Amino acid sequence: MDKKALTKSMEEAVKGAAFINQSQLAKYLRRSRTVMPEMLSGLDFLETKREKRYFIPDVAQRLMEQKKMG
């Protein structure tokens, strides 16, 4: 899967939104929410009172980088 396909898939998972939060990403990846902060560290985010929302293309890029490393 390339970055463009991954971005599109994540956008579909959050019903067309451009941002994803840690819980949504954990559900999408089928991983524990406890690993999300480490995975997303260093990425820019929008913070609301209740959550941090990450720009999906940035998250997709991070996942592609980790895929290559692992």
C-alpha positions in Angstrom: 0.0 0.0 0.0 1.4 3.4 -0.9 0.9 6.7 1.0 -1.9 7.9 -1.3 -3.9 4.7 -0.8 -3.3 4.7 2.9 -4.4 8.3 3.2 -7.6 7.6 1.3 -8.3 4.5 3.4 -7.9 6.4 6.7 -10.1 9.3 5.4 -12.8 6.8 4.6 -12.4 5.3 8.1 -13.1 8.7 9.7 -15.9 9.5 7.2 -14.1 11.9 5.0 -12.4 14.0 7.7 -8.9 15.4 7.2 -7.9 14.7 10.8 -7.8 11.6 13.0 -7.4 11.3 16.7 -5.5 8.6 18.6 -8.5 6.4 19.4 -9.6 6.4 15.8 -6.1 5.5 14.6 -5.8 2.7 17.2 -9.1 1.3 16.0 -8.1 1.6 12.3 -4.8 -0.1 13.0 -6.3 -2.6 15.4 -3.7 -1.7 18.0 -3.7 -0.6 21.6 -4.3 3.1 22.3 -1.3 3.0 24.6 1.2 2.8 21.7 -0.3 5.7 19.8 1.5 8.6 21.7 4.9 7.1 20.9 3.9 6.4 17.3 2.7 10.0 16.8 5.3 11.8 18.7 6.8 14.7 16.9 3.8 15.2 14.5 1.9 18.5 14.5 -1.6 18.3 15.9 -4.7 20.4 16.7 -5.6 20.2 20.3 -9.1 20.5 21.6 -10.1 20.2 25.3 -10.6 16.5 24.9 -8.3 15.2 22.2 -5.4 15.7 19.8 -6.2 15.5 16.1 -3.5 14.7 13.6 -3.5 15.5 9.8 -4.1 12.3 8.0 -1.4 12.7 5.3 1.2 13.3 8.1 0.1 10.1 9.9 0.2 8.2 6.7 3.8 9.4 6.1 4.8 8.3 9.6 3.2 4.8 9.0 5.1 4.5 5.7 8.4 5.4 7.4 7.8 2.8 10.2 6.8 0.2 7.6 10.2 0.7 5.9 12.1 0.5 9.2 10.3 -2.6 10.5 
